[in-house]
Amino acid sequence: MTAVMNIGYSSLSDVRIAQTSFDVVTSTQSAPFDIVRMELDGERIGNSLSPEVGDIMSGSSKRITYHITTPGQTAKIVNMSMVVTIEGVLTTVEDQHVYVIKAAASEKGGFIVSSVSNPEPVFFFRPDIGSIINIVPLEYVASQVKTIDDPKKRTVIASFRNQ
């Protein structure tokens, strides 16, 4: 999955992926792969590695999901690169990060990710809005149970601190 994000102040028109390449490997060598299907923001598109993304408003993103298979073998994607054009002009890479998915609630619910080169810190990626948020680990300090008038309810006050 790739998120093409517009972090600028103006809208981007006619965004296209001019080229996409994957490095898919087994434990010892490159692995052939097939594209089963591709989606743009959850809508199925063709299987071209050069899809048309369209317009991206300021502060928003478009999510391209690649469903691939490696027939008869287990392999992993170790690198992926894309060449993006805006109104037919090649763009310079402003900010590029590659993350490993550590856990997923669902494709639309978000992912806990970390950098390929550094497993800490971890981030929460929301593909629906294309945002990535730093997850700060908390350390439990203390808790206290408070009594209240309603026996069906309980109030617990807990304190935590950043690690």
Sine and cosine of phi, psi and omega as CSV:
sin_phi,cos_phi,sin_psi,cos_psi,sin_omega,cos_omega
0.00,0.00,0.63,-0.78,0.03,-1.00
-0.76,-0.66,0.67,-0.74,0.11,-0.99
-0.93,-0.36,0.84,-0.54,0.09,-1.00
-0.99,-0.13,0.95,-0.33,-0.13,-0.99
-0.96,-0.27,0.64,-0.77,0.12,-0.99
-0.97,-0.26,0.99,-0.14,-0.01,-1.00
-1.00,-0.07,0.10,1.00,-0.01,-1.00
-1.00,0.06,-0.08,-1.00,-0.06,-1.00
-1.00,-0.10,-0.23,0.97,0.00,-1.00
-0.91,-0.42,0.32,-0.95,0.01,-1.00
-0.97,0.26,0.48,-0.88,0.07,-1.00
-0.96,-0.29,0.76,-0.65,-0.04,-1.00
-0.94,-0.33,0.54,-0.84,0.10,-1.00
0.78,0.62,0.81,0.58,0.04,-1.00
-0.99,0.16,0.76,-0.65,0.00,-1.00
-0.69,-0.72,0.50,-0.87,0.14,-0.99
-1.00,-0.08,0.93,-0.38,-0.04,-1.00
-0.98,0.21,-0.51,0.86,-0.03,-1.00
-0.35,-0.94,0.61,-0.79,0.11,-0.99
-0.74,-0.68,0.69,-0.72,0.08,-1.00
-0.71,-0.70,0.60,-0.80,0.01,-1.00
-0.88,-0.47,0.61,-0.79,0.23,-0.97
-0.95,-0.31,0.97,-0.25,-0.02,-1.00
-0.94,-0.34,0.80,-0.60,-0.08,-1.00
-0.70,-0.72,0.48,-0.88,0.23,-0.97
-1.00,0.04,-0.23,-0.97,0.00,-1.00
-0.93,0.38,-0.34,0.94,-0.09,-1.00
-0.82,-0.57,-0.31,0.95,-0.12,-0.99
-0.40,-0.91,0.18,-0.98,0.09,-1.00
-0.89,0.45,0.55,-0.84,-0.03,-1.00
-0.86,-0.50,0.70,-0.72,0.11,-0.99
-0.94,0.34,0.51,-0.86,0.02,-1.00
-0.62,-0.79,0.38,-0.92,0.07,-1.00
-0.86,-0.52,0.60,-0.80,0.10,-0.99
-1.00,0.03,0.88,-0.48,0.01,-1.00
-0.98,0.19,-0.75,0.66,0.08,-1.00
-0.27,-0.96,0.26,-0.96,0.05,-1.00
-0.74,-0.67,0.48,-0.88,0.02,-1.00
-0.72,-0.69,0.56,-0.83,0.12,-0.99
-0.89,-0.46,0.93,-0.38,-0.08,-1.00
0.77,0.63,0.68,0.74,0.07,-1.00
1.00,0.07,-0.14,0.99,0.02,-1.00
-0.99,-0.14,0.76,-0.65,-0.03,-1.00
-0.91,0.42,0.71,-0.71,0.09,-1.00
-0.81,-0.58,0.01,-1.00,0.01,-1.00
-0.91,0.42,-0.02,-1.00,-0.03,-1.00
-0.99,-0.14,0.28,0.96,-0.01,-1.00
-0.95,0.30,0.66,-0.75,0.09,-1.00
-0.99,0.17,0.14,0.99,0.05,-1.00
-0.80,-0.60,0.89,0.45,-0.07,-1.00
-0.98,0.21,0.41,-0.91,0.12,-0.99
-1.00,0.07,0.81,-0.59,-0.04,-1.00
-1.00,-0.05,-0.58,0.81,-0.01,-1.00
1.00,-0.09,-0.47,-0.88,-0.02,-1.00
-1.00,0.00,0.58,-0.81,0.06,-1.00
-0.79,-0.61,0.90,-0.44,-0.01,-1.00
-0.95,0.32,0.37,-0.93,0.03,-1.00
-0.84,0.55,0.74,-0.67,0.04,-1.00
0.98,0.20,0.13,0.99,0.00,-1.00
-0.86,-0.51,-0.01,-1.00,-0.04,-1.00
-0.53,-0.85,0.24,-0.97,0.13,-0.99
-0.84,-0.55,0.68,-0.73,-0.06,-1.00
-0.95,-0.32,0.84,-0.54,0.07,-1.00
-0.96,-0.27,0.84,-0.54,0.01,-1.00
-0.94,-0.35,0.79,-0.61,0.02,-1.00
-0.96,-0.29,0.82,-0.57,0.11,-0.99
-0.96,-0.27,0.95,-0.32,-0.05,-1.00
-0.86,-0.51,0.33,-0.94,0.07,-1.00
-0.70,-0.71,0.49,-0.87,0.09,-1.00
-0.88,-0.47,1.00,-0.01,-0.14,-0.99
-0.79,0.61,0.83,-0.56,0.12,-0.99
0.97,0.25,0.11,0.99,0.00,-1.00
-0.46,-0.89,0.38,-0.93,0.07,-1.00
-1.00,-0.08,0.74,-0.67,-0.01,-1.00
-0.53,-0.85,0.20,-0.98,0.05,-1.00
-0.69,-0.72,0.42,-0.91,0.06,-1.00
-1.00,0.09,0.87,-0.50,0.00,-1.00
-0.97,-0.23,-0.27,0.96,0.03,-1.00
-0.34,-0.94,0.49,-0.87,0.06,-1.00
-0.53,-0.85,0.65,-0.76,0.06,-1.00
-0.66,-0.75,0.45,-0.89,-0.01,-1.00
-0.68,-0.74,0.50,-0.87,0.16,-0.99
-0.91,-0.41,0.84,-0.54,-0.09,-1.00
-0.93,-0.37,0.65,-0.76,0.13,-0.99
-0.87,-0.49,0.53,-0.85,0.10,-1.00
-0.81,-0.59,0.88,-0.48,-0.08,-1.00
0.79,0.61,0.64,0.77,0.07,-1.00
0.99,0.16,0.02,1.00,-0.03,-1.00
-0.96,-0.30,0.74,-0.67,0.05,-1.00
-0.89,0.46,0.63,-0.77,0.02,-1.00
-0.99,-0.17,0.47,-0.89,0.12,-0.99
-1.00,0.08,0.53,-0.85,0.02,-1.00
-0.97,0.24,0.90,-0.43,-0.02,-1.00
-1.00,0.02,-0.70,0.72,-0.07,-1.00
-0.40,-0.91,0.91,-0.40,-0.07,-1.00
-0.80,-0.61,0.80,-0.60,0.02,-1.00
-0.72,-0.70,0.62,-0.78,0.07,-1.00
-0.91,-0.42,0.79,-0.62,-0.05,-1.00
-0.86,-0.51,0.46,-0.89,0.11,-0.99
-0.97,-0.23,0.73,-0.69,0.05,-1.00
-0.98,0.18,0.86,-0.51,0.01,-1.00
-1.00,-0.06,-0.56,0.83,0.00,-1.00
-0.40,-0.91,0.50,-0.87,0.00,-1.00
-0.66,-0.75,0.78,-0.63,0.10,-0.99
-0.97,0.25,-0.76,0.65,0.10,-1.00
-0.22,-0.98,0.21,-0.98,-0.03,-1.00
-0.87,0.50,-0.58,0.81,-0.01,-1.00
-1.00,-0.02,-0.30,0.95,-0.07,-1.00
-0.99,0.15,-0.40,0.92,0.02,-1.00
0.86,-0.51,0.20,-0.98,-0.07,-1.00
-0.71,-0.71,0.56,-0.83,0.21,-0.98
-1.00,-0.09,0.83,-0.55,-0.11,-0.99
-0.77,-0.64,0.31,-0.95,0.15,-0.99
-0.60,-0.80,0.30,-0.95,0.03,-1.00
-0.90,0.44,0.55,-0.83,0.04,-1.00
-0.87,0.49,-0.64,0.77,-0.08,-1.00
-1.00,0.06,-0.26,0.97,-0.06,-1.00
-0.60,-0.80,0.93,-0.36,-0.06,-1.00
-0.94,0.34,-0.27,0.96,0.07,-1.00
-0.82,-0.57,0.64,-0.77,0.03,1.00
-0.98,0.19,0.13,-0.99,0.06,-1.00
-0.94,-0.34,0.39,-0.92,-0.05,-1.00
-0.74,-0.67,0.35,-0.93,0.12,-0.99
-0.95,-0.32,0.86,-0.51,-0.01,-1.00
-0.97,-0.25,0.83,-0.55,0.07,-1.00
-0.97,-0.24,0.97,-0.23,-0.05,-1.00
-0.93,0.38,-0.42,0.91,-0.03,-1.00
-0.91,0.41,-0.52,0.86,0.03,-1.00
-0.87,-0.50,0.01,1.00,0.06,-1.00
0.92,0.40,0.61,0.79,0.01,-1.00
-0.92,-0.39,0.47,-0.88,0.04,-1.00
-0.77,-0.64,0.78,-0.63,-0.13,-0.99
-0.82,-0.57,0.72,-0.69,0.04,-1.00
-0.93,0.38,0.74,-0.68,0.07,-1.00
-0.99,-0.15,0.86,-0.51,-0.01,-1.00
-0.99,-0.13,0.88,-0.48,0.03,-1.00
-0.92,0.40,0.66,-0.75,0.01,-1.00
-0.93,-0.37,0.52,-0.85,0.05,-1.00
-0.91,-0.42,0.77,-0.64,0.02,-1.00
-0.92,0.40,0.71,-0.70,0.01,-1.00
-0.94,-0.33,-0.84,0.54,-0.05,-1.00
-0.26,-0.97,0.28,-0.96,0.11,-0.99
-0.57,-0.82,0.38,-0.92,-0.02,-1.00
-0.59,-0.81,0.74,-0.68,0.05,-1.00
-1.00,-0.07,0.79,-0.61,0.02,-1.00
-0.96,-0.27,0.67,-0.74,0.06,-1.00
-1.00,0.07,0.59,-0.81,0.06,-1.00
-0.72,-0.69,0.13,-0.99,-0.09,-1.00
-0.93,0.37,-0.51,0.86,-0.05,-1.00
-1.00,0.05,0.90,-0.44,-0.03,-1.00
-0.93,0.37,-0.25,0.97,0.01,-1.00
-1.00,0.08,-0.12,0.99,-0.03,-1.00
-0.86,-0.52,0.45,-0.89,0.03,-1.00
-0.64,-0.77,0.66,-0.75,0.06,-1.00
-0.93,-0.36,0.80,-0.60,0.04,-1.00
-0.86,-0.51,0.81,-0.59,0.07,-1.00
-0.97,-0.26,0.84,-0.53,-0.02,-1.00
-0.83,-0.55,0.53,-0.85,0.06,-1.00
-0.82,-0.57,0.59,-0.81,-0.01,-1.00
-0.71,-0.70,0.29,-0.96,0.12,-0.99
-0.66,-0.75,0.40,-0.91,0.05,-1.00
-0.92,0.40,0.62,-0.78,0.05,-1.00
-0.98,0.18,0.00,0.00,0.00,0.00
